[in-house]
Amino acid sequence: MRALRAVTALLAVMAGSAVAQPATTAPITLQGPGPYHRLTLPLSIHGRAAYADLRDLRVRNGAGHAVPYAWLRSEAATPRIASRNVPIFALPGVDASAASGDAALAFTVRPDGSLALEGKAASRKVTDAAQWLIDLSRVKGSLLQARFEIAPDARGLFAFHLEASDDLRRWRPVGGEEQLVRLSHGGQTIERLAVDLGNLRARFLRLRWSDPQHGVALTGVGIDSVQEVEPAAPLEWSASLKPERCAADYCDYLLPRGLPLQSLRIDLADINTLAQVAISGLSDPAPTSSAVQPRPVPLNPLYALRHRQRQPLQRSALADETPLVDTVVYRLAQAGGEARSPVLALDGAVHARLRLRTSGPMSVLGATPPTISVGAVPRTLVFLAQGAAPFSLAWRSAPEAAGSVEGAEPGAPLALSTLIPGYAADKPVAADGASVVLPLMSVAAAVAPAVQAQSAPMQASSRKWWLWGALGAGLLLLAGMAWSLFASLRKAREQAAGD
């Protein structure tokens, strides 16, 4: 009987381990005394968690108990976007400026903090300008993008570098080389006169032409800015993605699971390529959860500025295809370098795949289909450091985790107004920093984010066979023990009969 009980217990343990959902944890490093801490999640966590919206995420203390947390930007005041034209000043080249000294520039500060240019520099011809100073002293908030105006008849590719400063003495670079583009090609005019500033904060910008002999006179500069209570984390980009499959007039790209699409970069393989395309998002035909996936917040503010609702090239009759934006993509050779289509701002929705559809055959994009990269802003949470350290982040790593973890389950996210007494949506949250490093993934897991959704039925089937195999092995072991017991009893009876 003892042996039978042992076998039964063993079978129970094996069955339990077969259906248990694995959990992944990562240590959290606290910065400051707290009690509240702000934690920006690595973007790669979307491909590891069981749910795309991270509803199964938990923050635990040293005792393993879930501590309360809330998503930071879910209740913050709506960002205020503003646009205004700013003063610009034509300046000589760097060498000329250094030789003539500060008197050549002769800047004076007006009572409102803006700049005025006097002396000989004030009468300088704009066609002689090797660089331009842009006065941002009246712009409030973070800088989203700069919109440049040039003469209507100006054509060409004008490469430049941007620098930022707060005192006109110390300058720091802003990104790499950028381009102003206005070209005529095949009866179409291609224009790119806006440059992303990536939520920059500065009082002044300086534009320096890469080749002063091939610059263009600026007639105006407009700045789009945003005032946010809780600034977003820096944008992160995925690796280059090749198409999963291509048809006659479209290619589909498998996206990292659960990633909110806020920016898109299309890289054409062949030079001197130009085509009009329609971009749409595809959802999974069989969603893994019946719960409604909430739209990530906030939406990319550049999306509202750049992409108004327009008729797509071709609306799909499929329910799982969502039109996103129509645009012209290009890669053209010019005297000053290459002109490439800019990064596209999207609305932050989550899709399983991205479809790039052309108005003609896919060959209009070149002999080799283009690759894409998608960008997103990582999500940030605030948690209460309740209990003793160390604190850790925990989530279910199985994509087919059963059951819901929403609602009243311990450790589910709260509203900011519940987590922080006296919280006001128009004021920033007072919280110290925190950081987390995700554990290294195995080679199989590293290539799995795109394959997990497709292989889930196969994995579930393999686990069922594993469970049945374990139960079968247990039954064989039980039968062997029973046979051994009966053999011992028969032997004992024979010995008793012989005596």
C-alpha positions, 0 to 999 in steps of 0.5 A, a space after each residue: 500500500 505504501 508503494 501504491 501511495 508513493 506512485 500515486 503521489 508521483 503521478 500527481 506531481 508529474 501531472 501538475 508539472 505538465 500543466 503548470 504555467 512557467 513564470 519569469 522574473 527579473 530583478 529591479 534596482 531601486 534608485 532613491 528612497 521612494 516610497 514610489 518608484 518609476 520603472 520604464 520597461 524594456 521593449 523586448 518584454 512584449 515578446 516574452 509576456 503571455 499577453 500583448 497588453 502586459 496585463 499579467 505583469 506583477 511587481 513583487 517584493 523580497 517575500 514574493 508578495 505582489 505590491 501595488 502599481 499603476 501604468 504611468 501615462 494612462 491617466 495623465 492629462 492630454 498632451 497639448 500640441 502647439 505650432 508656431 513660426 519662429 525667428 531665424 537668422 542667416 549667419 556666415 560659416 563657422 570659420 568666418 564667425 570665428 575670425 570676426 569674433 562675437 561683434 560680427 554677430 552682435 546679438 542682443 536679448 530683448 526683454 521677452 528673452 528673444 534675440 535680435 541681430 544688429 550690425 553688419 550681420 543683420 544686412 547679410 544676404 540670405 543667399 550667402 548664409 552657410 548656417 542659420 540660427 533658429 530662435 526657440 526661446 518662445 516655444 514651450 514644451 518638447 520639440 516634435 519637429 521643425 518645418 522648413 520653408 524654402 523658395 517655391 522654385 527651389 529644387 534639389 537635395 540639401 543636406 545639413 546638420 542640426 545643433 542645439 544650445 541653451 546659451 549660444 556657446 555650447 552646442 550639442 549635435 541633434 541626430 545625424 545628417 538630415 536632408 531637405 528634399 524637393 524633387 520633380 520625378 515622373 510628373 510628381 513632386 517629392 517634398 520632405 521639408 520636416 525633420 523630427 526633433 525627438 522631444 528635444 528641449 533647447 532654446 536655440 538650434 543651429 542649421 549648418 549646411 553639409 556643403 555650403 555651396 549647395 545650400 538653400 535660402 530659408 524663408 521660414 521655420 515652423 516648430 511643432 511642440 508638445 507639452 506633456 505632464 509625463 514625458 515619454 521614454 525615448 523611441 526604440 527600434 526593432 531589428 530590420 524585418 524581411 517580408 514573411 510572404 509576398 503576393 503580386 501587389 503586396 508583402 506581409 511582414 511579421 511583427 514583434 508580438 504585442 509591439 505598439 506601432 508608433 513609427 515605421 521606417 521602410 528601407 528600399 533595396 534598389 536605388 532610384 526607386 519611387 512608388 506609392 504604397 498603402 500600409 495596413 495592419 493585420 490582426 491574428 485570425 485566431 486571437 489568443 484572448 477574448 479580452 479587448 486589447 486596449 489601445 496603447 496611450 498616448 498616441 504618437 503626436 506626430 501622427 495627428 500632425 502628419 497623417 490626416 484621414 485619407 482614402 487608402 489606395 484599396 480598402 480590403 474586404 477582410 475584417 482583420 485588415 486595418 488601413 493605416 496610411 498612404 504614402 510615397 516611398 523613394 530612394 533617389 540618387 542626387 548630386 549631394 547624396 541619396 534622398 530617402 523617404 522619411 520615417 512614418 508616424 503611426 498611431 500606436 495600435 498593435 498588429 500581428 503583421 504589417 501589409 505593404 501594398 503597391 498600386 501596381 506590381 511589387 516590382 515597382 519597389 525594386 527586384 528585392 522587396 524592401 525591409 522595414 523597422 518599427 519603432 515604439 515608446 516603452 511603457 512606464 509604470 509606478 509602483 509602491 515599494 511595499 515590504 522588504 527588498 529585493 523587488 522583482 518584475 514577474 510575468 507569465 512567459 507561456 503565450 497560451 497561459 489560461 485564464 484571466 489575470 485581470 480585475 481583483 487578482 492580487 497585484 493587478 494594476 491600479 488606477 494612479 488616483 488609487 495608488 497615489 492619494 491626492 494624485 492630480 492629472 495635471 501634475 507630474 508624479 513624484 517618484 524615484 527611478 528604478 531599472 530592470 534587466 531582463 534575463 537572457 533568452 535562449 537561442 530558441 526563445 530569441 527566434 520565437 516571438 514571431 513563431 510562438 503564435 503559429 506554433 501554439 497549437 503544436 506546443 499544446 498538442 506536444 504537452 498533451 502527448 507528454 502528459 499522456 506519456 507520463 501517465 502511461 509510464 506511471 501506469 506501467 510502473 504501477 503494473 510492474 509493482 503489482 506483478 512483483 507483489 503478486 509474484 511475492 505472494 505466490 512464492 510465499 504460498 508455495 513455500 507455505 504449502 511445501 512446509 
